[in-house]
Amino acid sequence: MRSRIALGAVAGLAVIGLALSGCSSSNNSDSGSGGLDGKGKTLDVMIAANTLYPTEQQQWFKDVSAQFQKETGATVKFETFASANDELTKIQTSVLSGQGPDIYDLGTTFTPTAYSTGAFVKLTDDDWKKIGGRDRFVPATLGISGPDEKNEVGIPFLSRPFVMAYNKDLLKAAGIDKPADTWDGLAEQAKKLTSGGVHGMAIAYADSFDPWKFIWAMAMQQGNTILDLKDKKATIDDDAVKKAYETYFGWMSDDKVVDPAAIGWKNAQAVAAFAAGKAAYLPMVSSSSQVTLDKSSVAGKYAYAVMPTIPPGETSLPSDGKAAATIISGDNMVVAKYSKNQDLAFALVKMLTSTENQVKYTKTFGDLPTNADAAKQIEQGNELLGPIVDAGTKAFGTPFSGAWGDTQLALVNVVVQSIPSLSGGSVSSSDLDAKLKAAQATAQGSLDKAK
C-alpha cells in the first residue's frame, strides 16, 4: 500500500487477528494512556486503505478502537483514502476548513506537504514524551519527520523500504546466479526468464503509488533529484527523467518481459502474479508482500534483493549519481492543530507505537516496526532480513518541500496519461516529451508557491 513514505523483515509469519483489546491495560507504561478520561469522545483517524489485506484492516480498526476505549473511554473512527490524490485532497480540505481528522496517517513522502501547511502540531519535547520519547523509534525512521530535529511533525508508525522479490527456482533454471545490480542487466535477465506463461517481471502500471518511485530512483541514480531546492527549480524536463520513463515503459513495449495484462494491474495484482509463479521478478515491493507470499505456491522459493542502483544505460554509478535503492518509506502520523482532542491523539499514537502492538501489526500486515524494541524482535532469526536491512541503509529521502505532493502526483500522471498509448504498443518520444513538459510546469508552479 501507498506511499507506501526502514529496517527489518518478517519471515514465515501467518496472518493473525490482532485481538488488541486483550493485549494491554491502561497502566502499561509502554502503551498506556496516562489516565486520560476520554469517555464519550471520538478520535477521527485518516489512513490509507490496505488493498492487500482489506479484511484484516477492518478487523484491526475494530480492535484498535476496542483497546483504546478500554484504556481511555474514547472510541476511534477510521476513514480511508484510496490514492495519493485522495490523500492530498483531504489534507487541503482539512487545512482550508480547519476541521477534519484528528490524526492523519500519511505516507512519508507527504509529510513535507503536511508540514508546509502549518496545520499540524510541531512536536515539542513534551509531545515526544507523551508518546514514549524519540528514542523509542528506529533512528532511520525519523529521517523524514521534519526538515530538522527541532521542526518535526511526523511520528513514525511503520516502515517499508522497497526491494524486489525474485523466484529462486526460476533464476536457477535460467542459469542466473543472482539478480543484476544494473537496470539494463535486470532487463536482460528478465528476457531470459520470459517464456510461455511466465514473464520476467510483474509491474503494476495502474497502481496509484508505485510508478513514480521507479522514475525517482532511476533519476536519482543519474544525479537528478527531481526538485532542486537550492535553486528552487524542478528538473522533470531532463534527459535523466525521460530515460527513466522510457526504461519503465520499455519493459512492456520493447523488452516484452511484462504480462500485457499488467497495464491494468494494481500492486496487489502484481504480487498475486508473482505468488502464482507467473513472474520471476517483483520489483518495488515491501515486506508486506511476505504475508501473501508465505501462504502461496512460491513459499520457500523466493527471496528479496536490493533493487538495481546503477541507472539505465550505465555499467557503474555516475560521479554525480546517488545509489538510491529506495525512498525513506513508510507512514508517519501527524496530529492536527485544530483537533480538540490532542492529548487523546497522542495517547493513541503511543498505544499504536508500543512494542506489543507494533509486533502484532507486523505479523498481520508485514509492514515493519518503527519501535526499536519491536524491530529487534522482528529481526531475530529472519532469513529474509538482510536485503531489506541493506535497502534501508541505501534509502534516500524525497525532497522535503511542500511542493513534493504535487510533484509526486505529476510524475504518476505521466504514467496514467500514457497507459492508452502503451496499451496500443508504445509511448512515442514526442508524446512523452509533451507529458513531461506538463509535469514540469506543475512541479515548478508548486515549487514557486512553496514556502
Secondary structure, 3 states (H helix, E strand, C coil): CCCCCCCCCCCCCCCCCCCHHHCCCCCCCCCCCCCCCCCCCEEEEEEECCCCCHHHHHHHHHHHHHHHHHHHCCEEEEEEECCHHHHHHHHHHHHHHCCCCCEEEEEHHHHHHHHHHCCECCCCHHHHHHCCCHHHECHHHHCCCCCECCECCCEEEEECCCEEEEEHHHHHHCCCCCCCCEHHHHHHHHHHHCECCEEEECCCCCCCCCHHHHHHHHHHHCCCCCEECCCCEECCCCHHHHHHHHHHHHHHHCCCCECHHHHHCCHHHHHHHHHCCCEEEEEEECCCHHHHHCCCCCCCCEEEECCCCECCCCCCCCCCCCCCCEECCEEEEEEECCCCCHHHHHHHHHHHCCHHHHHHHHHHHCCEECEHHHHHHHHCCCCCHHHHHHHHHCEECCCCCCCHHHHHHHHHHHHHHHHHHHHCCCCCHHHHHHHHHHHHHHHHHHHHHCC
